[in-house]
Amino acid sequence: MDEEPEEITTLVGREVYSNNGVFVGEVEDLRLNLDTEVVNGLAVTALNPELFEEVVTGKKGVVVPYRWVRSVGDVVLINDVIERLKERVDQTAE
């Protein structure tokens, strides 16, 4: 199974979902550590307003730490941390 490695730029444009199937946004760019040449974050835009309306006001997007990424395929799956963040914001607003 000697597959040719994909270019990291193939991540750009992929939709991002939580592992619970909730749409988060779309990968616009990557955050790299130039010393180690490792991806350490995904710049996500076209955000789901239900998740981010109270947290990201007036911003174009967010950077999702790459350690939250569970898998990459046709879409990018991340941990449900985003959903838990939304729940915390909702609880503090009550």
Disulfide bonds with the S-S distance in Angstrom:
none
